Amino acid sequence: MNVKLLLITLSTIIFSCANENIEADTIGFIEGKVTIGPLCPVVSVNNVGNPCGLTDTQMNQIYGAYKVVTTSSNLTTRKELNLDKSGIFKFEIPDGDYELAVQKVDGSMIGISGEKSKVISPVKVLKNQTTKLEINIDTGIR
């Protein structure tokens, strides 16, 4: 009886692991960076790397007003990520075709374009590979 129970338990574990590997084999990645700017009308050459002299808190507030949204073409997968001062994002998602958008968290217009989102489409995600993107949001500040 104990041998049967042990065999059933081992079989269940083995088959569960096999199913996990099949799912893991379909996973790909979208990663990138969103750059928002200019952030001030006058740039100081004394602040290399941070030309406006903004604090980390201020940068987190600016970038935190934006989110990156990815949606599969068949609408079965949707993920969102709010940005921080780094502007870096990464999604771990099933392979397939996606649309990626940068939007304001509050739904208001973004950048100089006056649109509600900056859309990057199509984005092809391949299993076990990373699709890299660089996205620029022009604030219109001059």
C-alpha positions in Angstrom: 0.0 0.0 0.0 2.8 2.4 0.9 4.6 1.6 -2.3 1.5 2.4 -4.4 1.1 5.7 -2.6 4.8 6.5 -3.1 4.5 5.7 -6.9 1.4 7.8 -7.2 3.0 10.7 -5.5 6.2 10.5 -7.6 4.2 10.2 -10.8 2.2 13.3 -9.8 5.4 15.3 -9.1 7.0 14.2 -12.4 4.0 15.1 -14.5 3.6 18.4 -12.7 7.2 19.3 -13.5 6.8 18.3 -17.1 3.8 20.6 -17.5 5.7 23.5 -15.9 8.6 23.1 -18.4 6.2 23.1 -21.3 4.8 26.4 -20.1 8.2 27.9 -19.3 9.3 27.1 -22.9 6.7 29.4 -24.3 7.8 32.4 -22.2 9.6 35.4 -23.7 10.4 38.9 -22.5 9.8 42.5 -23.5 12.2 45.0 -21.8 13.2 48.5 -22.4 13.5 52.0 -21.2 11.1 55.0 -21.4 12.8 58.4 -21.5 10.6 61.4 -20.7 11.9 64.9 -21.6 12.9 67.5 -21.7 11.9 68.1 -18.0 12.9 71.7 -17.7 13.1 74.7 -20.2 16.7 75.5 -19.4 19.4 72.9 -19.1 22.4 73.4 -16.8 25.7 72.0 -18.0 26.8 71.7 -14.3 24.3 68.8 -13.6 25.8 66.1 -15.8 23.3 63.1 -16.0 20.6 65.2 -14.5 20.5 68.5 -16.4 17.5 69.9 -14.6 19.0 69.2 -11.1 15.8 67.3 -10.0 15.9 65.1 -6.9 15.2 61.4 -6.9 11.8 62.1 -5.4 10.9 64.5 -8.2 12.1 62.1 -10.8 10.0 59.3 -9.3 7.0 61.6 -9.3 7.5 62.5 -13.0 8.1 58.9 -14.2 5.6 57.5 -11.7 2.8 59.3 -13.6 3.3 56.9 -16.5 2.7 53.2 -17.0 3.7 50.7 -19.6 0.9 48.4 -20.8 1.3 45.3 -23.0 -1.6 43.5 -24.6 -1.6 40.4 -26.7 -3.1 40.6 -30.2 -5.7 38.0 -29.1 -6.5 40.1 -25.9 -5.8 37.1 -23.6 -2.7 38.6 -21.9 -2.5 42.2 -20.5 0.1 43.4 -18.1 0.8 46.9 -16.7 3.8 48.3 -14.9 4.1 51.8 -13.3 7.5 53.4 -14.0 10.0 54.7 -11.6 12.8 57.3 -12.1 14.8 54.7 -14.1 12.1 54.4 -16.8 13.1 50.7 -17.1 10.4 48.1 -17.6 10.4 44.3 -18.2 7.5 41.9 -18.9 7.7 38.1 -18.8 4.9 36.9 -21.1 3.9 34.0 -23.4 5.3 34.2 -26.9 3.2 35.9 -29.5 2.3 39.3 -31.0 1.7 42.3 -28.6 0.9 45.9 -28.6 2.8 48.0 -26.1 1.7 51.4 -24.9 3.0 54.1 -22.6 0.1 55.9 -20.9 -0.5 58.4 -18.1 -1.7 56.6 -15.0 -4.6 59.1 -14.6 -5.6 58.7 -18.3 -4.7 62.3 -19.3 -2.8 63.3 -22.4 0.9 62.6 -22.7 3.7 64.5 -24.2 3.6 67.0 -27.0 1.5 64.8 -29.3 -1.6 65.3 -27.1 -2.5 61.6 -27.4 -3.6 59.4 -24.5 -1.0 56.8 -25.2 2.2 56.3 -27.2 1.7 52.9 -28.9 4.4 50.6 -30.2 2.8 47.9 -32.4 3.4 45.1 -33.3 5.9 43.8 -30.8 6.9 40.2 -31.5 7.8 38.1 -28.5 9.7 34.8 -29.2 10.1 32.0 -26.6 13.2 32.3 -24.5 14.2 35.6 -26.2 14.1 39.2 -25.2 12.6 42.0 -27.3 14.2 45.3 -26.4 12.6 48.7 -26.9 13.6 52.4 -26.4 10.6 54.7 -26.1 10.9 58.5 -26.0 8.1 60.8 -24.7 8.5 64.4 -25.8 7.1 66.7 -23.1 7.1 69.7 -25.3 9.0 71.7 -22.7 11.5 74.0 -24.5 
